[in-house]
């Protein structure tokens, strides 16, 4: 009887060890095959981060608070850094412009759909829901490749992130997931520098370049915004529903 108990105990221990090994193997297999996130990738980072990046909407005459708007969808705005830097007097002093960034995240915005016949306005969207303290340098460092500006990160978190997420880490991790699931075209500069293309052709070329490598995207999930009479790209917006599936842009 005692021998049977010992054998049963040994069998149970062996089974438990095998189960643990299988779970560990599955974990490492999944981890190895996951698409890398932006925080895993290398990008230029400043030797020392700024310390004066806090944002307070109450001190800015062009800012406002909207706590009453409904959130219908989310808008991920990707800024084309070369265009931004080409038309900023302060560009030589901006870290973003001192390095070769291409598509960077401008922000992830909880938005409301416009009502029929209603003129679209940024004042209809949630904004500045909480006045928060400056986020930690650790958070800035982790997600700096997404948005290479301390002041922009803080401003986007306070202006938009506070209207849905409880912490900057949650906000930027959501951006990280969405950004990492997108393939970014490599031919944007080529399209913009082609002087034989019209404004409409440049815009369509950029739109198609995203659709070609992101088959899950549809045309109405995106908006391409051109500036300077269609010569330059300002941003590409991708829209998501409340479950963060692609949806029609408002």
C-alpha positions as CSV (number, residue, x, y, z in Angstrom):
1,X,0.0,0.0,0.0
2,X,2.8,2.4,0.9
3,X,4.6,1.6,-2.3
4,X,1.5,2.4,-4.3
5,X,1.2,5.8,-2.6
6,X,4.9,6.6,-3.3
7,X,4.5,5.7,-6.9
8,X,1.3,7.8,-7.2
9,X,3.1,10.7,-5.6
10,X,6.1,10.4,-7.9
11,X,3.7,10.2,-10.9
12,X,1.9,13.3,-9.8
13,X,5.2,15.2,-9.3
14,X,6.4,14.1,-12.8
15,X,3.1,15.2,-14.3
16,X,3.3,18.5,-12.6
17,X,6.9,19.1,-13.8
18,X,5.9,18.2,-17.4
19,X,2.9,20.5,-17.2
20,X,5.2,23.4,-16.0
21,X,7.7,22.7,-18.8
22,X,4.9,22.7,-21.4
23,X,3.5,26.0,-20.1
24,X,7.0,27.6,-20.1
25,X,7.7,26.3,-23.7
26,X,4.4,27.8,-24.9
27,X,5.2,31.1,-23.2
28,X,8.6,31.4,-24.9
29,X,7.2,30.4,-28.2
30,X,4.5,33.0,-28.1
31,X,6.9,35.7,-26.8
32,X,9.4,34.9,-29.5
33,X,6.8,35.2,-32.3
34,X,5.2,38.3,-31.1
35,X,5.6,41.4,-33.3
36,X,8.1,43.7,-31.5
37,X,6.7,46.9,-30.0
38,X,8.1,50.3,-30.6
39,X,9.5,50.3,-27.0
40,X,11.6,47.2,-27.9
41,X,13.2,49.0,-30.9
42,X,16.1,51.3,-30.8
43,X,15.8,55.0,-31.8
44,X,17.8,58.1,-31.0
45,X,17.3,59.3,-27.5
46,X,18.6,62.5,-25.8
47,X,21.5,62.1,-23.4
48,X,19.4,63.9,-20.8
49,X,15.6,64.4,-20.9
50,X,14.1,67.8,-20.4
51,X,12.7,68.6,-17.0
52,X,10.3,71.5,-17.8
53,X,7.7,69.6,-19.9
54,X,4.6,69.8,-17.7
55,X,1.4,71.0,-19.3
56,X,-1.4,73.1,-17.7
57,X,-4.3,73.9,-20.0
58,X,-5.6,76.6,-17.6
59,X,-2.6,78.8,-18.5
60,X,-3.1,78.6,-22.2
61,X,-5.6,81.0,-23.9
62,X,-6.3,78.6,-26.8
63,X,-7.1,75.6,-24.6
64,X,-10.4,74.5,-23.2
65,X,-12.0,71.7,-21.2
66,X,-14.8,69.5,-22.5
67,X,-16.0,66.8,-20.0
68,X,-19.5,66.3,-21.5
69,X,-18.8,64.9,-25.0
70,X,-19.5,61.3,-25.9
71,X,-16.6,59.1,-27.1
72,X,-17.6,57.4,-30.3
73,X,-14.3,56.4,-31.7
74,X,-10.5,56.9,-31.4
75,X,-8.2,58.6,-33.9
76,X,-4.5,57.7,-34.0
77,X,-2.7,60.6,-35.7
78,X,0.7,59.9,-37.3
79,X,2.7,63.0,-38.1
80,X,5.2,63.1,-41.0
81,X,8.2,64.4,-39.2
82,X,10.1,65.7,-42.2
83,X,7.3,68.1,-43.2
84,X,6.9,69.3,-39.6
85,X,10.6,70.0,-39.3
86,X,10.9,71.7,-42.7
87,X,8.5,74.5,-41.7
88,X,9.5,75.2,-38.1
89,X,11.9,78.0,-37.2
90,X,12.8,76.2,-34.0
91,X,13.6,72.9,-35.9
92,X,17.4,73.1,-35.4
93,X,16.8,73.0,-31.6
94,X,14.2,70.2,-31.6
95,X,15.5,66.7,-31.0
96,X,12.9,65.3,-33.3
97,X,14.3,67.4,-36.2
98,X,17.9,66.7,-35.3
99,X,17.3,63.0,-36.1
100,X,15.8,61.2,-39.0
101,X,12.4,60.4,-37.7
102,X,9.7,59.6,-40.3
103,X,6.2,58.7,-39.1
104,X,5.8,59.5,-35.4
105,X,2.7,59.6,-33.3
106,X,1.0,63.0,-32.8
107,X,-1.6,61.5,-30.5
108,X,-4.4,59.1,-29.8
109,X,-7.6,61.1,-29.5
110,X,-11.0,60.0,-28.1
111,X,-13.4,61.6,-30.5
112,X,-17.1,62.2,-31.0
113,X,-19.0,61.9,-34.3
114,X,-20.5,65.1,-35.7
115,X,-24.2,65.3,-35.8
116,X,-26.0,65.6,-39.2
117,X,-25.7,69.2,-40.4
118,X,-23.3,70.1,-37.6
119,X,-20.1,71.9,-38.5
120,X,-17.1,69.8,-37.4
121,X,-15.1,71.4,-34.6
122,X,-12.4,70.3,-32.2
123,X,-14.5,71.7,-29.4
124,X,-17.0,68.8,-29.8
125,X,-14.4,66.3,-28.7
126,X,-13.4,65.4,-25.1
127,X,-10.4,67.5,-24.0
128,X,-8.3,68.3,-20.9
129,X,-10.4,66.0,-18.6
130,X,-7.9,66.2,-15.8
131,X,-4.9,68.4,-15.0
132,X,-2.1,66.0,-14.2
133,X,1.4,66.2,-12.8
134,X,4.4,65.7,-15.1
135,X,4.8,62.0,-16.0
136,X,7.9,60.1,-14.9
137,X,11.1,60.0,-16.9
138,X,10.9,56.2,-17.0
139,X,7.6,56.5,-18.9
140,X,9.1,59.1,-21.3
141,X,12.1,56.9,-22.0
142,X,10.1,53.8,-22.6
143,X,7.8,55.4,-25.2
144,X,10.1,58.1,-26.6
145,X,10.4,56.3,-30.0
146,X,6.7,56.7,-30.5
147,X,6.6,60.5,-29.8
148,X,10.1,62.0,-29.6
149,X,9.3,65.1,-27.5
150,X,8.8,65.2,-23.8
151,X,6.5,68.2,-24.0
152,X,4.4,66.7,-26.7
153,X,4.0,63.4,-24.7
154,X,2.9,65.3,-21.6
155,X,0.5,67.6,-23.6
156,X,-1.1,64.7,-25.5
157,X,-1.6,62.7,-22.3
158,X,-3.3,65.6,-20.5
159,X,-5.3,66.9,-23.5
160,X,-6.5,63.6,-24.8
161,X,-5.4,60.6,-22.7
162,X,-7.0,61.8,-19.5
163,X,-10.4,61.6,-21.1
164,X,-10.3,57.8,-21.3
165,X,-7.2,56.3,-19.6
166,X,-6.4,56.3,-15.9
167,X,-2.6,56.7,-16.3
168,X,0.0,57.8,-18.9
169,X,1.4,54.3,-18.9
170,X,-2.0,52.9,-20.0
171,X,-2.4,55.6,-22.6
172,X,1.0,55.1,-24.2
173,X,0.9,51.4,-24.1
174,X,-2.4,51.5,-26.0
175,X,-0.7,53.7,-28.6
176,X,2.2,51.3,-28.6
177,X,-0.1,48.4,-29.4
178,X,-1.9,50.2,-32.2
179,X,1.3,51.6,-33.8
180,X,3.0,48.2,-33.6
181,X,0.2,46.6,-35.5
182,X,0.6,48.9,-38.4
183,X,3.0,48.5,-41.3
184,X,4.5,51.9,-42.3
185,X,5.3,52.5,-46.0
186,X,8.8,53.2,-47.0
187,X,8.0,55.2,-50.2
188,X,6.4,58.3,-48.6
189,X,9.4,60.6,-49.4
190,X,9.5,59.3,-52.9
191,X,5.8,60.1,-53.5
192,X,6.2,63.6,-52.0
193,X,9.3,64.4,-54.0
194,X,7.7,63.4,-57.3
195,X,7.0,66.7,-59.0
196,X,5.0,65.1,-61.8
197,X,2.2,64.2,-59.4
198,X,-0.8,66.4,-58.6
199,X,-2.0,67.1,-55.1
200,X,-4.7,64.5,-55.4
201,X,-2.2,61.9,-56.8
202,X,0.2,62.5,-53.9
203,X,-2.6,62.1,-51.4
204,X,-4.0,59.0,-53.1
205,X,-0.5,57.5,-53.5
206,X,0.1,57.8,-49.7
207,X,-3.3,56.3,-49.0
208,X,-2.7,53.4,-51.3
209,X,0.8,52.8,-49.9
210,X,-0.7,52.2,-46.5
211,X,-3.5,50.0,-47.9
212,X,-1.1,47.9,-49.9
213,X,0.8,46.7,-46.8
214,X,-2.1,46.8,-44.3
215,X,-4.8,44.6,-46.0
216,X,-7.0,44.8,-42.9
217,X,-7.4,48.6,-43.4
218,X,-10.2,50.0,-45.5
219,X,-10.2,53.4,-47.2
220,X,-12.7,54.9,-44.9
221,X,-10.6,53.9,-41.9
222,X,-8.0,56.5,-42.9
223,X,-7.6,60.2,-43.6
224,X,-4.6,61.7,-45.3
225,X,-4.1,65.4,-44.6
226,X,-1.8,67.4,-47.0
227,X,-0.5,70.9,-46.4
228,X,1.3,73.6,-48.4
229,X,-1.0,73.3,-51.5
230,X,-0.7,69.5,-51.4
231,X,3.1,69.4,-51.7
232,X,3.7,68.1,-48.1
233,X,2.1,65.5,-45.9
234,X,1.0,66.7,-42.5
235,X,-0.4,63.5,-41.0
236,X,-2.1,60.2,-41.6
237,X,-5.0,59.3,-39.3
238,X,-6.2,55.8,-38.5
239,X,-9.6,55.4,-36.8
240,X,-10.7,52.7,-34.3
241,X,-14.0,51.8,-32.6
242,X,-14.4,51.5,-28.9
243,X,-12.9,48.0,-29.0
244,X,-9.9,49.3,-31.0
245,X,-11.0,47.6,-34.2
246,X,-10.6,49.7,-37.4
247,X,-13.7,51.8,-38.1
248,X,-14.9,54.7,-40.3
249,X,-13.3,58.0,-39.5
250,X,-15.7,60.7,-38.4
